[in-house]
Amino acid sequence: MSTTATKTYYDILGVSRTATQAEIRKAYLKLAHKYHPDKTGGDKKAEARLKEMNEAYDTLKKEDRRKQYDAQLDNPFAGAQDFSGGRSGSGPSGPGFDASAFSSQFDLGSMFGAGFESLFGSAGARFSQQAATGASFETHVRVTLREAAEGVTRKVSLAEPGGKPREVTINVPPGAETGLRLRHAGQGAPAAAKGGRAGDLYIVVEVEPDPVFERQGQDIISEARVSFPEAALGAKVAVPTLKGKAHLTVPPGTQSGQQFRLRGMGLPPLGGGPKGDQIVRVQIEVPKHLTPEQRDLIEKLARTDPGHHGH
């Protein structure tokens, strides 16, 4: 594949070839947010850009596929490697070329018949097979953090040729994160050629920000506001969790900013396994207005504090 005539996947995501996986993911999520249909209002150029980015990220996020892709960049004449199910090699079949769209105008398999494979060998047979594959669709689905924790089923409406709508049921698995790409084989457009394979449907998941919890991988972070007496004397306080309320024991002498861990109250990993934790950060509330009695009690307390500097 030529790196001068055609943009590489690294160019598409705006990262260098030495970028780490974390840098690649960060760049992809930033662009995915920028070109999300909710932001662009369904702009066709933005949709094409998003599809291009998803294809690039789908290859670079996997170490084995990334190594194969890098090897092809270094030696474009060593043989084409299909990274996107219909987009491979250099020249006209590199990034940006959609073999399924090409097949809607030309059915090379039926045009040449058995002679097509004998003329071009196995490469010709592969191209004929790709040309008989329908176009793939991509859409986005938004879920809440709580839905991502438990998994959720969504129904997505797709527009068929001629304007007839079609509904597809999507299962978002527990532990889903923003950027997760789900593939539903055969749910795309039908093939133009008789006997061809339908395209695929790709669902990109976006987990909405939560007003209470901050997500860090499988862990979530929340805050608990406690009064000064509760922090000083100790107390049990109610804190929100993904499954409702829980009680947290605040020991005597708790400081503002101190963190406590609720085991297993976070999110599961994709594919199942032990859940992460919920980290509760304590914030001590200082009253803005005091009654004369409250002020007198605090002043007495202050006079007994050896570290207090009175006026």
ZASE-102313 format. One record per residue (C-alpha): z, y negated, x negated. Coordinates in steps of 0.001 Angstrom, whole numbers, plus 500000, padded with zeros to 6 digits. Example, Ala and Ser with C-alpha at 12.3 -4.5 7.8 and 13.67 -1.06 7.14 Angstrom:
<pts>
507800504500487700
507140501060486330
</pts>
This chain:
<pts>
500000500000500000
499076496566498654
501925494106498280
499603491109497994
497181491597500882
499869492761503323
503469491714503892
505951494387502875
508926495440504950
511107493446502532
509010490331503208
509317490878506958
513146490937506758
513280488192504130
515139490228501492
514366491302497940
513579494862496908
516978495013495179
518858494099498367
521828496281499308
522016498117502622
524602495577503804
522271492687502934
519354494367504708
521434494988507834
522762491408507816
519240489982507502
517951492228510305
520768491355512718
520272487637512061
516551487872512802
517061490190515785
519405487611517293
516905484805516641
513951486635518181
515843488304521031
513977487952524362
516965486090525813
516464483455523112
512672483260523173
512055483515526906
509651486425526571
507333484727524059
504664487271523070
504581486222519406
508354486578519218
508125490048520800
505549491078518214
507744489687515439
510746491618516761
508740494839516918
507625494284513323
511218493703512207
512474496826513982
509823498912512257
510797497473508864
514522498005509421
513994501522510744
512524502456507351
514697500453504965
518028501418506549
517491505071505600
517809505729501875
515353508625501758
512651506781503686
513278503647501658
512740505560498403
509474506987499710
508379503522500825
509278501972497443
507334504695495661
504307503917497789
504624500198497044
504642500969493315
501698503365493542
499615502654496669
496913505148495635
499228508160495451
498728508963499149
499775507471502452
503195508114503963
503640507547507687
506766505433508248
506305504357511841
504589507074513849
501095505624513755
501185503012510992
500645504331507517
498852503831504250
497169500713502936
494382498521504187
493796498500507983
496543501046508735
499361499202506960
502101497158508719
500630495343511690
497977497952512577
498619499811515838
496638503046515935
497533503593519593
496036500224520581
492914501081518594
492598504360520490
492349502568523826
488897501403522761
487707504370520691
488533508048521115
487487509285517673
488532512873518393
486175513296521353
483430511236519684
483124513503516658
484633516721518041
485306519544515563
483028517901513009
485518515053512648
488054517295510909
485426519040508768
484029515660507695
487290513947506824
489620516917506345
493250516990507487
493571513201507172
490887512840509829
492708515290512096
495929513286511741
494143510043512600
492499511671515621
495918512821516807
497376509332516365
494447507778518230
495219510048521202
498801508787521403
499772506153523941
501353502857522975
505119502700522423
507335500218524250
510467498470523082
513136496718525096
516734495581524699
519878496462526595
523134494484526476
526523496121526889
530104494914526705
532476496006523961
534408498131526448
531173499843527533
530272500435523888
533660502072523359
533245504597526170
529456504871526417
527496503696529448
524392504512531472
521842501791532167
518652501719534217
515765499850532602
512682498732534531
509338498997532751
506022497523533865
503256500075534294
499552499177534022
498561497393537197
502018495850537667
503735498908539188
507412499059538016
509002502245536603
512748502850536090
514141504774533122
517780505843532731
519242505002529312
522421506564527912
524157504280525419
526465506538523353
530149505800522644
530603503785519458
527291501924519795
526845498821517636
524454495902517827
521144496931516289
521396500596517295
517870501808518141
517527504625520659
514262506578520971
513115508142524235
510150510325523367
507225510299525775
508543507404527883
505957504892526634
502393504343527785
500209507377528563
497503508297526065
494003506989526670
492481510341525646
492809513391527880
495490515744526605
496992513095524340
500700512416523924
502437509542525685
503999506884523509
507733506460523016
510286504045524417
512660502346521981
515876500751523193
517664498255520913
521352497876521802
523167494551521689
526951494552522086
528151491276523584
530953489346521825
534302489986523488
536642487082524350
539744489095523412
538770491514520647
537021491048517322
535218494167516151
535275495406512562
533414498705512492
535515501147514490
538596498886514427
539282495975516761
541508492960516152
543486491051518763
546271488483518823
549691488609520438
551548485364521103
555318485658520954
558055483081521327
560316482057518472
563351483901519935
561258487081520379
560060486917516774
563554486192515459
565484488705517560
562804491336518181
561202492256521479
558682494423523280
555571492486524244
552582493499526364
549237493401524554
545722494004525942
543780497062524770
540350498437525626
542056500678528194
544506498203529711
547960497005528679
550145498530525983
553601497603524711
554083496551521107
557523496581519484
558022493373517520
560881493902515041
563463491194514328
562353488652511742
558623489003512447
556566486269510795
553559484453512202
550360486169511072
552059489529510550
549882492464511634
550729495669513465
548500498712513966
547978500670517186
546570504013516063
543533505389517830
543055502365520091
539720501320518555
536195502705518944
534842506164518089
532125506681515467
528624507469516670
528357511182517248
532064511631517970
535198511817515872
538594510097515586
538749506596516998
539516503546514913
542659501445515334
543620498221517050
545165495653514741
547430493165516485
548025489869514700
551217488070515789
551132484328516433
554488482646516992
554391479952519651
556413476827518948
557371474936522119
555886471439522338
558597470077524651
562316470890524404
565108470306526860
568202468544525465
570051471870525529
567261473666523644
567101470910521061
570869471051520538
570785474828520029
567926474599517502
569701471842515582
572811474007515375
570700476893514125
569079474639511557
572458473548510174
573406477175509568
570126477900507727
570756477670503948
567118476816503365
567104473933505856
566790470406504467
568441468057506927
567939464287507194
</pts>
